Amino acid sequence: MNVVPDPSRSRVALIGTARYDLLPALASVEDNLLSLAEVLTAHEVWGLPAAHVAIVPDPLTSADLLDPVVRAADEATDTVVLYYAGHGLIDHLRGDLHLALVGSDSQRMYTAVAYAHIRDALLGSRATRRIVILDCCYSGRALGTMADPITAAVDEASAEGTYVLAATAENQKALAPAGESHTAFTAELLRIFQNGIDGRGPLLDLDTIYNHVRAVMRGKGRPIPQKRDRNTAGQLTLIRNRAYASHSAPVLPQQPPPVTSAQLRTGPSSPPLIRSRPRPSTSPATNDQGLEREFHAAMVEVYKRAKKEAGYPATYFLKMISERGGLASARHLLCASSVSDGFTALWERNRLDLSVEAVVLQSRFASLFTEDEREQARARLEEYGYVPPDPPRTEAAVKSQLVQERDFDAAYHVGGPRAAEAKCSWHGSTCDDEVVASVLVRDRGGETWHAVCQRALHKLRASRADEASVRSSEP
């Protein structure tokens, strides 16, 4: 195989349990997930769309862990990858491997997820390549003549095109060394993904990656990984080699069939975690995929900062952007009828600078959103006492100007269905505040009557006062 797997027909599920109720915590597992998602979506490595990489931190139930695996297996027709990091538990009666959830108990195996369920989901996939990466530690060892659970799991890879790569950690420290940001095994995988392998060609296959990781782990005196593949699965290309020194033409993915953004986001086989409400206005069309990727990265970054700086682990938010992508998630949150739990949590911590609304208002992302969307973000922040920095004033940034105001009268709003309901048309479907006035507003599109709430009226009056102040100061 001399091309990377087709990103449009491939799926990845990144699952990891970092915190536990009854087992030792593995703090570095969460960094594993974020770093892998970042590198696998990089064009220089694989170039997967962000919507094709499901991130599942700290699953609470079996469905939390298995649903993303089943969905990825069902959707993928080229390559499907499952990655799990966390505690692996052994069924001492059968020697079967189980993957731990937040509430798993090593003495009650039914509180964890049997690896067999994951195996069955992947083997039933239409994908031509199935890759399993297990970065597990163990709370116990197999007794008597029972096989080591990792070996048993690997031996079950019986289908053509199936490849299982497993880390065999003797104890927790070997898996997650103190002072290191990633678990030992995943750290070596990340180094290859990020830096490549010197002396190799433009593409890296699974066996090359495995052999390099194995040699490095052996040299460091750490547990030696093992692999099992069926026939020639190990020769299948996975990623581009960033260390390749030649200036040859870039490696292209296999020719994909036409895929629409709607199919990627809201196809019947990939229900979103949160159903989207109808949007009040059309979002600007943009072909700048680089800017969209930059915005997605910014959304992940505020998640990291919220956890590190404000002590708020926005797990549900991370799941949403992994399922929908950063841009779609932001638009969904802006359309919500009320602020999210995450917004409230950041407000309580006095860190609304880490909110999605604050990211939306960054000037570099202005072209991704409509004026209404950016105004909604600004109004929401101001309502909660945070005044976002104003962008540089340009000729294109035409502010709405208050021309006339009067007591609310629905007769002035025949074109506005929300006004007929006495709801604020200025803020669109996101505002259910009481209407207090009718205002005539002049903006880029001309003059329009709006039914407005007190917040909107205050903003328009302030804008008119600013304009008057500027005019009075002119010579």
Secondary structure, 3 states (H helix, E strand, C coil): CCCCCCHHHCEEEEEECCCCCCCCCCCHHHHHHHHHHHHHCCCCCCCCCHHHEEEEECCCCHHHHHHHHHHHHHHCCCEEEEEEEEEEEECCCCCCEEECCCCCECCEHHHCEEHHHHHHHHHCCCCCEEEEEEEEEECCCCCCCCCCHHHHHHHCCCCCCEEEEEEECCCHHHHCCCCCCCCHHHHHHHHHHHHCCCCCCCEEEHHHHHHHHHHHHHHCCCCCCEEEECCCHHHCEEEECCCCCCCCCCCCCCCCCCCCHHHHHHCCCCCCCCCCCCCCCCCCCCCCHHHHHHHHHHHHHHHHHHHHHHCCCCHHHHHHHHHHCHHHHHHHHHHCCCCCHHHHHHHHCCCHHHCHHHHHCCHHHHHHCCHHHHHHHHHHHHHCCCCCCCCCCCCCCCCCEEEEEECCCHHHCCCCHHHHCCECCCCHHHCCCEEEEEEEEEECCEEEEEEEEHHHHHHHHHHHHHHHHHHHHCC
